[in-house]
């Protein structure tokens, strides 16, 4: 997919930034499994997220922003490189399990982001930035413990000089699961947050700009908030909710609190006015804990609930706060945007485009024809809808999904039907065929991998299956 910023727009942006004497710091706050509608600033009436809501008031809120994939590793590889998961051939999580009992045989999973790929960290280092990464990496095999960084393909090998994979207060560390009794308004301390704040403190008197990625483990399962007053608060506030929904609401506010601590540290050490803050998440919400309404779908599928995400940019002096924009953006746009801010060349074969025109003028100025997704894998159904190999494309207001098992097509007008409830594929066959052609032309252009017919699949269920 080739997209370019108009030359006159580039000139406007250069002239507008010539007076800037100091390169801005960059802080990316990347959460885990946070749904588009989980925040107060995105319409949630039950979750209290005051710090992120305030960030949106001070920045620009995108309402049609997307993750590159409906699952974490693929999105994380994409945000690091500016390339689509299809182009990277990194479309699923970095584990070597392969489902073999389905009609289609998915590609072998990619386990590590190749070191030849140019990352955000390497670009920032080339621009003279100090680089730091805190939290979940997950674009390489686990190194012993779950999510522990690889010694050969971790952040330290791909452009980041400082960092930690410590779990902090997340219940990935089993010691964090017992309930803690705290006074209302207090939260358990989080060592990962503390380490990121220490990094900011260390930069206070240095003249070198920095890039810091704070990659939170929240709000990924296990959803086990250990703060007694907070859980009670949501049991009282949401009497009709399930216990999972109550726990999730407490988890979301916990994530907001730690996000607020990182943002406060930027103020405390004098970085607020010269720091670009980007907030977003890797994929949609887990259906066992959040409904993702009004969107259809969830983590693991390509309906809007699986891929549409909160996306906020705060840049004092450059972005007028309190505005929103419906420009279609996707997280692989972050790398070319930062390249332009840092004055670095954009690596070849990048799928993203710079968001600076939209960011600076709060208008839909991104020169893009379409965005697309490719997920050639299964995710088994449990108490929620499963996922079969599929791809999708959005052009303007229309979104097409293609399902490989039965070659089924679904077409939706997202401006009129954000719930994806009315399939228009039969009503608009010409548009449906054109978008399908465009989707497969792009997949072919990036050398995408596909699920292939499984020669060992037995379509006849056995007796045990038929008796269930």
Steps between C-alpha positions, in 0.01 A plus 500: 500500500659826391387827655671838498463831682435781247812712445327828591393348831860401576612856432236636735609263773867581457436873518282456806774308683804705402471708815528192719846501658483174695393164360200371695515201732272210405300286745287214367259345751387166358239307695396137460152376399330836561176532303402809300204571726669425835594861582287786621628722218377238252152485649520246784253599771631264770880492486672790675808596297570860606867515400451372146185710463706803597767399246229502234387846612856624465563322170343373180269199519466279193167319474579271202841372605601138461739238626690317225364165619242350737777344708797633691828378345398590146398852603818548701723393211312739275519805728876443541567488124225698328418191293182297482495154658439356152816663365700391805348150485450542875122460534445315828659461844861395541437138601561187296162327540328415171135400464480197270140375536327761282410516129782747443856472625626839625856615429769403744513769767779754498686492830731802480511838333808479275789716616529643148172687554550866587312588819378815670786463746765484230356800318498703822857395582611611154342838574707532819226399743534303822266204467314300764244220498301385803262204508356260249709432186352167377648503150741221583488167682463506878833484679420263784210674674189616317569815293858523623717672242713305255875527543541514122184671367387725784484880527871523582584339165261724305581855591413546868777578747309496830203300621336227704258214446398494866133410553443786741171459687340284228380155614734335250703497821296270724616695804276785382176298507405511872261787580666805654311725740566862418337831579259628232698670224816297563643243260769234538841628399620382160871437456481527119347846531762591758780392265359705216471802729859446611603512136320835461664628817840402361435709188408815693832683467610345173478684171451186292138435391345162572256242367328295770254220430292406804342171393253415775399144590157636592219415425595153377377191683522382772257777592559486875508846660628468856370834626209439736342848503513523121328166444232597751454833324407330173283236665296789642516708181409213263244286690374331182848414373663159507789447738739493203370839386548639850856372520575632154370847588734504799785383278435778247507765773821348635656531155381861485659574838841370392471689171432811705815442705713490184334816367547675835870417492528685168363806680715451809827488305419782260434299185132572442533792258751329273371143493277326248282244681326226301249274675344191342460120537590185311160342429137494610362395834475144629135385456500325835531836674377780274233512230677755275158655430385661279755316288459145379770247577795487734864412532592227249270605214488770233166653585534851643505377861821311429699776332357850563696664783528814709770725353600830659787736419600785733756751376495834685545796270429290190164338575200691622345295779148370532442419135419176324545388142348211304801459273569129439840424652677179590788440736755432229467876432688575823844418361488729193345772716789481745749487213368836384508646851856373555621601155586143402441323169212255488624143445404332174187286462325670791120482483429800721464867414586804709216633714656844541257675261203374699670553835611857433184626334240275669355418161481190287812562293650152492550398139388138514284287277430205730618291796493123524542206738605139451446223755556154344442313826235342718412593853269238654162610635435469871212692656541747211523502123808334359712618211577337167763613248391835360613830352338843490533835326356843580464764229321816609191398693483150355661192649520159336579172676603183320485158669723237342325177600185568298613805295227700673493879461344754734473874427408773747456877490664601828369857487144369504553168676785503750356178649564314172151356513381552139700313236487697174699259284197384299355848470829647374663221294713739294656663804541162667689357202717810464604499867570127487725554198678787672549296818659207318714726284644649816550162667680379189714816490626447856555125449243406763479144629172311483334207670510203262262204458576240764553161330456317830175662606215259564170682453303212653464543877582202717252340738624694799442828319148411378389390846585830667 
